[in-house]
Amino acid sequence: MPAQKLGQILKGMDLVSEGDIQEALAIQRKKGGLIGKILTDLKVVSDGDVMFALATQHSMEFVDLDQLDIPIELLDFLTDAQAVSYRVLPISIDPQARTLTLALDDPSNITIFDELGFALQDKIPGGVRIIGALATKDAVDRALEKYYGVGEVAGVAETLQAEATGDEPENYSDKQRVAVDKDSAESPAVVKLLNFLLATAIRDHAADIHLEPFENEFRVRYRVDGALLQMESPPKELSAPLVSRIKVLAKLDIAETRIPQDGRIELTISGRTVDLRVSILPTMFGESCVMRILDRSNVGLNLDQLGLRPADRELIEALVRKPNGVVLVTGPTGSGKTTTLYSCLNTINSIDLKIITTEDPVEYNLAGIMQCEVNKEIGLDFSDALRSIVRQDPDVILVGEIRDEPTARIAIQAALTGHLVLSTLHTNDAPSAITRMLDMGAESFLLAATVEAVVAQRLVRRVCYKCKELYTPEPDHLFELGIKEDTVQGKQFAFGTGCEVCNNTGYKGRVGLYEFMIMTDSLKQLVADGANTNQLRAQARAQGMRTLREAGVLAILEGSTTIEEVLRETPFDF
């Protein structure tokens, strides 16, 4: 027996008249669309009325998710990825009949029942029969946000849909293969999975998303507070389509899978702009993809938000207000060097100063500051950009990184001619920066004349405020830190037990550790005389320099971080 038509069901419920149905049918013949959507657009019925009628049409129950309190035992049947990708929520289970009822907003999407039934075999021995119950789209959105915490999925999906309609790359080499790849990249399952991954990463303040194909697994990891956390692994079959989807959005060549590619995706989520820097790398079992998330709303670009001690804050502000010289910030990738330098620029930025930066890439737009992005493809590197910048009459210059002798030479020359130059290096501590500059070919007497200070920094994870507990440290832990037991007598250290706030890691957020080597006359003389790193370090410590390890110990004693974090992130004091 054929299913009753939706319009007649609504008429039988005394919600619409025959005239309403005929008006909707006329619009459908002219413009297309679904009868239920047309009737709601005409303000004749509500979304709830249409869903109730659809439930009747498909012999399903209609549920009001806002009135349900779903127990956690039911929620555990589905992973976050399954719930969001399929837009379903478990609302009841009948152990005797071996049936699981899922609420959904699309009655035509019953094919997912077979897929989920197969996926749930491990959780429900002997298998389970899945039946559907209808709910409104808005109710499903609210329930997904309430129970699975993915309220920003819709915003991401909307932005990605807009991005996907842009111009495609023109350098496709195999049209047939591109068509197949693009079809798979635009399949609903792939689109929903990417939406979920991005929304979850942004919600959790992740810095990077890692998509890693292996022989028997497709691994997804987020870097949160400097540590990699593994997420639920999607089906391996989605690896290639998912990367293809990302390449389409980043305007990359989806037909080229043999060479690395880099691109960029810009999203607008909840009124704020989020940039994704995409890196694609071919591997043995497919393309590895890493997306760096640059969320401007998640970064405080001022000195007050860096967690500096009052004396250190005064020191760094005095350094960046000098009329000339070189100030270097050093540390490994991801240690917060760029954030520190941006905060310095924001502190001194004013109408009477001309500030120009050259970066690779420009990570955040700074109002009132001229920013130049290097472009290796056309031959514009740091040294070339710097040559032009000094002719732009700047007062302050930021060089993203000093990588080679030409850049070092021009930076020093700019400092000698009355400019303040801020830049970064990759070294383990502050004294090593001088040796690194000498290794690049800088003259020792010029370094002595221009370098005003070197700031080394690290980021360590902060103990979660929600699950923080205190304990008395063991003597062997104190020995590892180089602390005498009598110096911490009666003091307690902190650690996090793990909770929902910190994803059971025990950490939430990060705190900076800083090492300031101020170039006094005695240090400058050592540099001019060609002293080695150990000699510079000894003299700096004799002058009162607090090392990274010592800064870490202070953070431990304050309960901000843990012994493990400090030992992992800071070099041993010689």
C-alpha positions in Angstrom: 0.0 0.0 0.0 1.6 3.3 -1.1 2.4 5.8 1.7 -0.2 8.6 2.2 0.9 12.0 0.8 2.3 14.5 3.2 -0.2 17.2 2.3 -3.2 14.9 2.9 -1.7 13.8 6.3 -1.5 17.5 7.3 -5.0 18.1 6.0 -6.3 15.1 8.0 -4.7 16.7 11.1 -6.7 19.9 10.4 -3.4 21.8 10.0 -3.9 22.9 6.3 -6.7 23.4 3.9 -7.1 22.0 0.4 -6.3 25.6 -0.8 -3.1 25.6 1.1 -2.1 22.3 -0.5 -2.9 23.5 -4.0 -0.9 26.8 -3.4 2.1 24.8 -2.3 1.8 22.4 -5.3 1.7 25.4 -7.6 4.9 26.7 -6.1 6.5 23.3 -6.3 5.6 23.0 -10.0 7.1 26.4 -10.7 10.2 26.4 -8.4 10.6 22.9 -7.2 11.3 21.9 -3.6 9.7 19.8 -0.9 6.0 20.3 0.0 6.7 20.4 3.7 9.4 23.1 3.3 7.1 25.1 1.0 4.2 25.0 3.6 6.5 26.1 6.4 7.8 29.0 4.2 4.2 30.0 3.7 3.8 30.1 7.5 0.9 27.6 7.2 2.5 25.0 9.5 5.6 24.7 11.7 8.6 22.6 11.4 7.3 20.4 14.2 4.0 19.9 12.4 5.8 18.8 9.2 8.1 16.4 11.1 5.1 14.9 13.0 3.4 14.3 9.6 6.6 12.8 8.1 6.8 10.5 11.1 3.3 9.3 10.4 4.1 8.9 6.7 7.1 6.8 7.4 5.6 4.9 10.4 8.0 6.4 12.8 7.6 7.9 16.3 7.9 11.7 16.6 10.0 12.8 19.6 10.6 16.1 21.3 14.3 15.9 22.1 14.2 19.1 24.2 12.0 17.2 26.7 14.2 14.1 26.8 17.0 13.5 29.3 19.2 10.9 27.5 21.2 8.8 30.0 24.9 8.6 29.5 24.8 4.8 29.1 22.8 5.4 25.9 25.2 8.1 24.6 28.1 5.8 25.0 26.7 3.6 22.2 27.8 6.1 19.6 31.1 8.0 19.3 31.1 11.8 18.8 32.1 11.3 15.2 29.3 8.8 14.5 26.6 11.0 16.2 27.7 14.2 14.3 28.4 12.5 11.0 25.1 10.7 10.8 23.1 13.4 12.8 21.6 10.8 15.1 21.1 10.4 18.9 20.3 7.2 20.8 17.2 7.7 22.9 16.1 4.2 24.0 17.1 0.6 23.9 15.0 -2.6 24.4 17.3 -5.4 25.5 14.5 -8.0 25.1 13.6 -7.1 21.5 17.3 -6.2 20.8 16.3 -2.8 19.3 18.0 0.6 19.6 16.0 3.7 18.8 17.8 6.6 17.2 16.4 10.1 16.8 17.1 11.7 13.4 15.8 14.6 11.3 15.8 13.0 7.9 13.4 10.1 7.4 14.9 9.2 4.0 18.3 8.5 5.6 17.4 5.0 6.9 20.4 3.4 5.1 22.5 4.6 8.0 20.8 2.0 10.2 22.6 -0.8 8.5 25.9 0.9 8.7 25.5 1.7 12.4 24.1 -1.7 13.2 27.3 -3.2 11.8 29.5 -0.8 13.7 27.7 -1.6 17.0 28.2 -5.3 16.9 31.2 -5.1 19.2 29.2 -3.1 21.8 26.1 -5.2 21.6 27.0 -8.9 21.3 24.7 -10.7 19.0 23.8 -7.6 17.1 21.0 -5.1 17.3 18.1 -3.8 15.1 18.0 -0.1 14.8 14.7 1.8 14.4 14.2 5.5 13.8 12.3 8.3 15.5 11.9 11.7 14.0 12.8 15.0 15.5 13.1 18.5 14.1 16.4 19.7 12.7 16.8 22.4 15.3 16.1 20.0 18.1 18.8 17.6 16.7 21.3 20.5 16.6 20.5 21.4 20.1 20.8 17.9 21.3 24.1 17.3 19.6 25.5 20.4 21.2 24.1 19.4 24.6 25.2 15.8 24.6 28.2 15.7 22.3 29.5 19.3 22.6 29.6 20.3 18.9 27.8 23.6 18.7 30.1 25.1 16.1 29.6 22.4 13.5 27.0 24.3 11.7 29.1 27.4 11.4 32.0 25.4 10.1 29.9 23.5 7.6 28.3 26.8 6.3 31.8 28.3 5.7 33.2 25.2 4.1 30.2 25.0 1.7 30.9 28.6 0.6 34.6 27.9 0.2 33.9 24.8 -1.9 32.1 26.9 -4.5 35.2 28.9 -5.4 37.3 28.6 -8.5 39.1 25.3 -8.9 42.9 25.0 -9.7 43.7 25.1 -13.4 46.6 22.6 -13.4 44.7 19.3 -13.2 46.6 16.7 -15.2 44.1 13.8 -15.3 40.5 15.1 -15.8 38.8 11.7 -15.2 40.7 11.1 -12.0 39.9 14.6 -10.8 36.2 14.0 -11.4 36.3 10.8 -9.3 38.3 12.4 -6.5 36.1 15.5 -6.4 32.9 13.4 -6.2 34.2 11.4 -3.3 35.5 14.6 -1.6 32.0 16.1 -1.8 30.2 13.0 -0.5 28.0 13.8 2.6 30.0 11.5 4.9 33.3 13.2 4.0 31.9 16.7 4.4 30.3 15.9 7.7 33.5 14.3 9.0 35.6 17.3 8.1 33.1 19.6 9.7 33.2 17.6 12.9 37.0 17.4 13.0 37.4 21.2 12.5 34.6 22.2 14.9 36.0 19.9 17.6 39.6 21.1 17.1 38.5 24.8 17.3 36.3 24.1 20.4 39.2 22.4 22.2 41.7 25.2 21.2 43.9 22.8 19.2 46.9 24.3 17.4 47.2 21.6 14.7 45.1 18.7 13.3 47.1 15.7 12.1 45.6 13.3 9.5 47.9 10.3 9.2 47.2 7.3 6.9 48.8 4.0 7.9 48.5 0.5 6.4 45.6 -0.6 8.6 44.6 2.7 10.2 43.7 6.3 9.6 44.8 8.2 12.6 43.6 11.6 13.7 45.5 13.6 16.3 45.1 17.1 17.7 47.9 19.2 19.3 46.4 20.8 22.4 48.6 22.8 24.7 51.7 21.5 23.0 50.8 17.7 23.4 49.4 15.4 20.7 46.1 13.8 21.7 44.7 10.9 19.6 41.0 11.1 18.6 38.6 8.5 17.4 40.0 6.9 14.2 37.6 7.3 11.2 37.3 4.5 8.7 40.5 4.1 6.7 38.5 4.3 3.4 37.8 8.0 4.2 41.5 8.9 4.3 41.9 9.8 0.6 38.5 11.5 0.1 39.0 13.5 3.3 42.4 14.8 2.1 40.9 15.5 -1.3 38.2 17.5 0.3 40.8 19.6 2.2 42.8 20.1 -1.0 39.7 21.4 -2.9 39.1 23.9 -0.1 42.7 25.0 -0.1 42.8 25.4 -3.9 45.4 22.6 -4.3 45.8 20.1 -7.1 43.8 17.1 -6.1 45.2 15.0 -9.0 48.8 15.4 -7.8 49.6 13.0 -5.0 53.3 12.5 -5.6 54.7 15.8 -4.3 54.2 18.0 -1.2 51.7 20.8 -1.4 50.9 23.8 0.9 47.8 25.9 0.9 45.4 27.9 3.0 41.8 27.9 4.0 40.0 30.9 5.7 36.9 30.2 7.8 34.5 32.6 9.6 33.1 31.0 12.7 30.7 32.7 15.1 31.9 36.1 13.7 35.6 35.4 14.1 38.1 34.6 11.4 40.1 31.4 11.6 42.9 30.6 9.2 44.0 27.0 8.4 47.5 26.5 7.0 47.4 23.2 5.1 50.5 21.0 4.5 50.2 17.9 2.4 52.9 15.2 2.3 52.9 12.0 0.3 53.7 8.9 2.3 53.7 5.1 1.8 50.0 4.6 2.6 48.6 7.9 1.3 48.9 11.6 1.8 49.5 12.9 5.3 47.8 16.2 6.0 48.5 18.7 8.8 46.4 21.8 9.3 47.7 24.6 11.5 44.9 26.5 13.1 45.4 30.2 13.5 42.5 31.4 15.7 42.9 35.1 16.3 40.4 35.1 19.1 42.4 32.4 21.0 45.6 34.5 21.2 46.2 37.4 23.5 48.6 39.7 21.7 49.7 41.9 24.6 52.4 41.6 27.3 49.8 41.4 30.1 48.6 38.0 28.8 52.0 36.3 28.5 52.2 35.4 32.1 55.4 37.4 32.7 56.5 38.2 36.2 56.3 41.9 37.0 60.0 42.4 36.9 60.3 40.5 33.6 57.5 42.4 32.1 59.2 45.7 32.9 62.4 44.4 31.5 61.0 43.3 28.1 59.0 46.5 27.7 62.2 48.5 28.3 64.0 46.4 25.7 61.4 47.0 23.0 61.4 50.8 23.7 65.1 51.1 22.9 65.8 53.4 20.0 68.1 50.9 18.2 69.8 47.6 18.6 68.9 43.9 18.1 66.7 41.9 20.5 66.5 38.2 19.8 63.8 35.8 21.0 64.9 32.1 20.8 63.4 28.7 21.3 62.1 25.7 19.4 59.2 25.7 17.0 55.9 26.2 18.9 57.5 27.8 22.0 55.5 31.1 21.5 58.2 33.3 20.0 55.9 34.9 17.4 53.3 35.6 20.1 55.9 37.3 22.3 57.1 39.5 19.4 53.6 40.4 18.3 52.8 41.3 21.9 55.9 43.5 22.0 54.9 45.3 18.8 51.3 45.9 20.0 52.8 47.4 23.2 54.9 50.0 21.4 52.6 50.5 18.4 51.7 54.2 18.1 51.1 56.9 15.5 54.6 58.2 15.9 56.4 54.9 15.1 56.8 53.3 11.8 56.8 49.5 12.3 57.4 47.0 9.5 57.6 43.2 9.6 58.8 40.5 7.2 57.4 37.1 8.1 57.0 33.6 6.7 54.1 33.5 6.8 52.2 36.4 8.3 50.3 34.7 11.1 48.1 37.5 12.4 47.2 40.9 11.0 48.3 43.7 13.3 46.5 47.0 12.9 48.7 50.0 12.1 51.7 47.8 11.3 53.1 47.1 7.8 53.5 43.4 7.3 55.4 41.8 4.4 55.2 38.0 3.7 58.2 36.4 2.1 57.5 34.3 -1.1 60.2 31.9 -2.0 58.5 30.9 -5.3 59.2 34.4 -6.7 62.6 34.8 -5.0 61.5 37.0 -2.1 63.3 35.8 1.0 64.0 37.5 4.3 67.2 39.2 3.2 65.6 40.6 0.0 62.6 41.9 2.0 64.9 43.4 4.6 66.9 45.3 2.0 63.7 47.0 0.9 62.3 47.6 4.4 65.3 49.7 5.5 64.5 52.0 2.6 60.9 52.5 3.9 62.1 54.7 6.7 61.1 52.3 9.6 61.7 52.9 13.3 61.2 49.2 14.3 61.7 46.2 12.1 60.6 42.6 12.9 62.3 39.9 11.0 60.4 36.6 11.3 63.6 34.5 11.6 67.3 35.1 11.0 68.2 32.0 8.9 71.4 32.9 7.0 74.3 35.2 6.7 72.7 37.8 4.4 69.8 38.2 6.7 72.0 38.4 9.8 74.3 41.0 8.1 71.5 43.3 7.0 69.7 43.1 10.4 72.9 44.1 12.2 73.5 46.9 9.6 69.9 48.1 10.2 70.6 48.2 14.0 73.8 50.2 13.4 72.0 52.8 11.4 69.5 53.6 14.1 66.7 51.0 13.8 65.4 48.6 16.5 65.4 45.1 15.1 63.4 42.2 16.6 63.9 38.7 15.4 63.9 35.0 16.3 66.4 32.1 16.3 66.2 28.4 16.9 68.5 27.6 19.9 68.2 25.8 23.2 68.9 28.8 25.4 69.9 32.5 25.3 73.7 32.2 25.4 73.6 29.8 22.4 72.0 32.5 20.2 75.3 34.4 20.1 77.2 31.3 18.9 74.5 30.6 16.4 74.9 34.1 14.9 78.7 33.7 14.8 78.2 30.4 13.0 76.1 32.1 10.3 79.0 34.5 9.6 78.2 37.5 11.7 81.2 39.5 13.0 81.8 39.2 16.7 82.5 42.9 17.2 79.3 43.9 15.3 77.3 41.5 17.5 78.8 43.1 20.6 77.9 46.5 19.3 74.3 45.8 18.3 72.7 42.9 20.4 70.9 44.4 23.4 69.4 41.2 24.8 68.5 37.6 24.1 65.3 36.1 25.4 64.9 32.3 25.5 61.4 30.9 26.2 59.4 27.7 26.5 55.8 26.9 27.0 54.8 24.3 29.6 51.3 23.0 30.2 49.4 24.5 33.1 47.9 22.2 35.8 44.1 22.1 35.3 42.3 24.3 37.7 39.4 22.0 38.0 41.2 18.8 39.0 44.3 20.2 40.7 45.6 18.3 43.7 48.6 18.9 46.0 51.2 16.4 47.0 54.6 16.2 48.7 57.4 15.5 46.1 59.7 12.5 46.4 63.4 13.2 47.0 64.4 11.7 43.7 62.1 14.1 41.8 63.8 17.0 43.6 67.2 15.6 42.7 66.2 15.6 39.0 65.3 19.2 39.2 68.5 20.1 41.0 66.6 21.2 44.1 67.8 20.6 47.7 65.2 19.0 49.9 65.6 21.6 52.7 64.8 24.4 50.3 61.2 23.1 49.7 60.6 21.9 53.2 56.8 22.0 53.9 55.9 23.0 50.4 53.6 21.0 48.2 53.6 20.6 44.4 50.5 20.3 42.2 49.2 17.9 39.6 46.0 17.3 37.7 44.0 14.1 38.2 42.2 14.5 34.9 38.6 15.6 34.3 36.2 16.6 31.6 37.5 20.1 31.5 41.0 19.0 30.5 40.1 15.9 28.4 41.5 13.8 31.3 45.0 15.1 30.7 45.5 17.0 33.9 46.5 20.1 32.1 44.6 23.1 30.7 46.3 26.0 29.0 50.0 26.8 29.0 52.4 29.1 30.9 55.6 30.7 29.6 59.1 30.2 31.0 61.6 33.0 30.2 65.4 33.4 30.3 66.7 36.9 29.9 70.3 37.5 28.9 70.9 41.2 29.0 74.0 42.3 27.2 76.0 44.2 29.8 79.4 45.6 29.1 81.2 42.6 30.4 79.1 40.2 28.2 79.7 42.4 25.2 83.4 42.3 25.8 83.3 38.5 26.0 81.4 38.4 22.7 83.9 40.7 21.0 86.7 38.5 22.3 85.1 35.4 20.8 84.0 33.7 24.0 82.2 30.3 23.7 78.7 29.5 24.9 79.8 28.1 28.3 81.7 31.3 29.1 78.8 33.5 28.1 76.4 31.4 30.2 78.7 31.5 33.2 79.0 35.3 33.0 75.3 35.8 32.5 74.4 33.6 35.5 76.9 35.5 37.6 75.1 38.7 36.7 71.8 37.2 37.9 70.3 35.6 34.8 67.5 33.1 35.7 67.8 30.0 33.5 64.8 28.3 31.9 65.1 25.4 34.4 65.1 27.9 37.3 62.1 29.6 35.9 60.4 26.2 35.6 61.2 25.5 39.3 59.5 28.7 40.3 56.4 27.8 38.3 56.3 24.4 40.0 56.6 25.9 43.4 53.7 28.2 42.5 51.6 25.2 41.5 51.3 26.3 37.9 52.9 23.3 36.3 54.5 19.9 37.1 57.9 18.4 37.4 57.4 16.3 34.3 56.6 19.3 32.2 59.7 21.3 33.3 62.0 18.3 32.8 60.6 17.7 29.3 60.8 21.3 28.1 63.8 22.9 29.7 67.5 22.1 29.2 69.7 20.9 32.0 71.7 23.7 33.8 75.4 23.1 33.3 
